[in-house]
Amino acid sequence: MVKNRVAIVVVLLVLLSLAQPVGAAESGGKKVQLSAVSSEINEYRKDFGVSATRAEEALQTQAHAANIDLHTRVEDSLGDAYAGIWFDNRSSEYVVPLLPGTTAGSLVSALTATGLQGDEFRIVRAQSSWAALEVAQIWINGRLLAMINAGLVQTSLDPRRNAVVVTYSESVDAIGRIKIEGVADRARVDVELEELPGERFEGSLEACDQAYCGLPLRGGVRIHDNDPSKEWDKCTAGFKAIGNSDGKRYFLTAGHCVEIPGTYATLHWGTRDDALTPRYVGETKQYTYPGQDWAKIDVGGSWWDVPSWPGEVVYWGSPILGAYEEIIGKTPPVSTDYRINGATSNVTGNYACHSGIVSGTTCGEIGNLNATWTQGGLTVYGLVELMNICSQSGDSGGPVFWKNRALGMWHSSRTDAKCNDTGLYTDINQATQALGVRIPTPETGSRSWHYDNTPGGTLTSKPAIASSESDLLDLFARGTNNALWYRHWNGGGWDPWQDLGGQMSSGPSSVSWGPGRLDVVFLAANGSVEHWYWSNKQWKTDNLGGEFAFDPAVTSWAPGRLDVFARGKTSRKLWHKWWTTTHGWSAWEEMGGDLASGPAAVSWGTNRIDVAAVKTSDSSLQHWYWDGSGWKTDNLGGSFASEPALAAWGPNRLDVFARGKESNKLWHKWWANPNGYSAWEDMGGALTSGLSAVSWDENRIDVVGRGTDNASAHWWWGS
């Protein structure tokens, strides 16, 4: 096949100020401690020269794709015609190459079904399938193996160019270049040739400084040989894992941290806790290096083997550079318990971050996939590139992650430049498959109720909470100006409160029927129901009429279906109105009852709706449910005030929450088939409003109310 012209890639080094932390914000000469989310936005702005709004939108699109594993969905949809996928950071959209003879219709339907909007993806034409590129790369590697092992050549796959990329050192002689070009000419796919400066591709394996934490064990901390005389031989811990067949608890790191051929093997691992007390980690059970680069350590029975086993990594601060661009330290941690909720696929163009015990945490753009890399005559295959990052000896094995999903373990950087370098890491899905483990999700750890008031705010109503997808939350409330206020949990932290405007005479209720869609209802000044909805990246409004009191409720059993409930102002009865894509809004229907509060509503699936409200006569909780054939009702007892809350994490599971009439505490009751209802459970707290609840996955519930300080009180059930 006709070969592409040789491209000369010039590496530009950006000179930084003395001791200036990379990506740190400055205010009046003082370092500003950033959240993980704001740090990612700032780094993205720096890398791509875009506004904060543009950066946030691009990162949210990538976070959604990671949550649904867009890469796998596209690959499954196209089958043998799959040619890769990548994210275009210039246009903030995913790009899917399509082979000749493959129609775009089914692919467009598959992409829109994932919740991506039309301006978040585009389709381009390509010549070679991904499988064909992989076969060609293996063929090329075989013919250039001597130069690969000598550190003169490396190969990778680039979905952006639909090509195998062969990168060679400037020191390759004329005969070697003729051979490279001849191999490229004979390949049956496009091959891009790139020349890089330097005699050989010889970075250093980054297996050496201090970084310790206490319980629980988490990725990003320093690990080393448990023999005190060998403690100098250091690496960074990667991710917690659980054995697929034995259920044991493991820790993952780089295989070369265990043993580089010709040196001793680290079979027993240690670390220190936050008091610098030596702690045994566990025994090496499986590792591979060279060829691949991964290892698993059995931590069962160690001090770190505690009942709760959540996936967490340390999101360190930025590296601090010295006069000669050397890393001399790092700023304080941004988050010491950054959650990891499973693994996802690597996609070229997506953003990702890596944590190392020396360089801290830096983020960059994912480059080519399936890369080869040789150091000391030892070659590793199947690596992923991460561009414009910082890395140094000691970072090996550390976690690479994005939006609470594991991506891989750190291998090395391409050169000995400490920053603005391209790094390489192993693919997490390949590693876990080979090691027979999985990355824990919130469902695989022990679960309990947690409480915090970090959403904050100054509320004049009950808050409302919704979730459009896993690990994302949307919080609404009425502010002191009676406008609708909004705050978003993006998987790593809470975004700032936003004033959306409007004039409210009640608290809100909210629901999402899927990614990119939010519906909010509240009472206008005249008692009618105001309806706001987020669609196609903008807010729209309409008014549903009626004359009501207290907070209304909204739920959805599927995309294109809404059900709204409200309590009549004078009749004190329950009223219902619904909307479908095909028929629009129904008229209001009266459902009876005598209510002392506004209603709560939830749906666990098509043709199932549950509604609850406080009765006037005895303050007990009245429950209605639609099962597809008609409305039925029962009474859940108790003595309550204000709007209750309902959540359902799946069919045949209902969780009910209410504020005690006398105690103002949070109370909880649940129903599960076939066991029926539990007793009411006292969860404590001190509330001054009704409640709202949502579940974004099995065994995950978030509940919000207003505390005595008028800020949001937040409980959640999970690990």
Secondary structure as GFF3:
##gff-version 3
##sequence-region A 1 719
A	DSSP	beta_strand	7	8	.	.	.	ID=ss1
A	DSSP	beta_strand	25	27	.	.	.	ID=ss2
A	DSSP	beta_strand	30	32	.	.	.	ID=ss3
A	DSSP	alpha_helix	36	48	.	.	.	ID=ss4
A	DSSP	alpha_helix	52	67	.	.	.	ID=ss5
A	DSSP	alpha_helix	70	78	.	.	.	ID=ss6
A	DSSP	three_ten_helix	79	81	.	.	.	ID=ss7
A	DSSP	beta_strand	86	88	.	.	.	ID=ss8
A	DSSP	beta_strand	93	98	.	.	.	ID=ss9
A	DSSP	alpha_helix	105	113	.	.	.	ID=ss10
A	DSSP	three_ten_helix	118	120	.	.	.	ID=ss11
A	DSSP	beta_strand	121	125	.	.	.	ID=ss12
A	DSSP	alpha_helix	130	143	.	.	.	ID=ss13
A	DSSP	alpha_helix	145	149	.	.	.	ID=ss14
A	DSSP	beta_strand	153	158	.	.	.	ID=ss15
A	DSSP	beta_strand	163	169	.	.	.	ID=ss16
A	DSSP	alpha_helix	174	186	.	.	.	ID=ss17
A	DSSP	beta_strand	191	196	.	.	.	ID=ss18
A	DSSP	beta_strand	222	225	.	.	.	ID=ss19
A	DSSP	three_ten_helix	228	230	.	.	.	ID=ss20
A	DSSP	beta_strand	234	236	.	.	.	ID=ss21
A	DSSP	beta_strand	240	243	.	.	.	ID=ss22
A	DSSP	beta_strand	249	253	.	.	.	ID=ss23
A	DSSP	alpha_helix	255	258	.	.	.	ID=ss24
A	DSSP	beta_strand	268	272	.	.	.	ID=ss25
A	DSSP	beta_strand	278	288	.	.	.	ID=ss26
A	DSSP	beta_strand	294	298	.	.	.	ID=ss27
A	DSSP	beta_strand	312	315	.	.	.	ID=ss28
A	DSSP	beta_strand	319	321	.	.	.	ID=ss29
A	DSSP	beta_strand	327	330	.	.	.	ID=ss30
A	DSSP	beta_strand	335	339	.	.	.	ID=ss31
A	DSSP	beta_strand	351	356	.	.	.	ID=ss32
A	DSSP	beta_strand	360	365	.	.	.	ID=ss33
A	DSSP	beta_strand	371	375	.	.	.	ID=ss34
A	DSSP	beta_strand	378	389	.	.	.	ID=ss35
A	DSSP	beta_strand	399	402	.	.	.	ID=ss36
A	DSSP	beta_strand	405	413	.	.	.	ID=ss37
A	DSSP	beta_strand	421	427	.	.	.	ID=ss38
A	DSSP	alpha_helix	428	435	.	.	.	ID=ss39
A	DSSP	beta_strand	437	438	.	.	.	ID=ss40
A	DSSP	beta_strand	448	456	.	.	.	ID=ss41
A	DSSP	beta_strand	464	466	.	.	.	ID=ss42
A	DSSP	beta_strand	473	478	.	.	.	ID=ss43
A	DSSP	beta_strand	484	489	.	.	.	ID=ss44
A	DSSP	beta_strand	498	501	.	.	.	ID=ss45
A	DSSP	beta_strand	509	514	.	.	.	ID=ss46
A	DSSP	beta_strand	517	523	.	.	.	ID=ss47
A	DSSP	beta_strand	529	535	.	.	.	ID=ss48
A	DSSP	beta_strand	538	543	.	.	.	ID=ss49
A	DSSP	beta_strand	548	555	.	.	.	ID=ss50
A	DSSP	beta_strand	561	568	.	.	.	ID=ss51
A	DSSP	beta_strand	574	580	.	.	.	ID=ss52
A	DSSP	beta_strand	584	585	.	.	.	ID=ss53
A	DSSP	beta_strand	589	592	.	.	.	ID=ss54
A	DSSP	beta_strand	600	605	.	.	.	ID=ss55
A	DSSP	beta_strand	608	614	.	.	.	ID=ss56
A	DSSP	beta_strand	621	626	.	.	.	ID=ss57
A	DSSP	beta_strand	631	635	.	.	.	ID=ss58
A	DSSP	beta_strand	640	647	.	.	.	ID=ss59
A	DSSP	beta_strand	653	660	.	.	.	ID=ss60
A	DSSP	beta_strand	666	672	.	.	.	ID=ss61
A	DSSP	beta_strand	676	677	.	.	.	ID=ss62
A	DSSP	beta_strand	681	682	.	.	.	ID=ss63
A	DSSP	beta_strand	687	697	.	.	.	ID=ss64
A	DSSP	beta_strand	700	707	.	.	.	ID=ss65
A	DSSP	beta_strand	712	718	.	.	.	ID=ss66
###
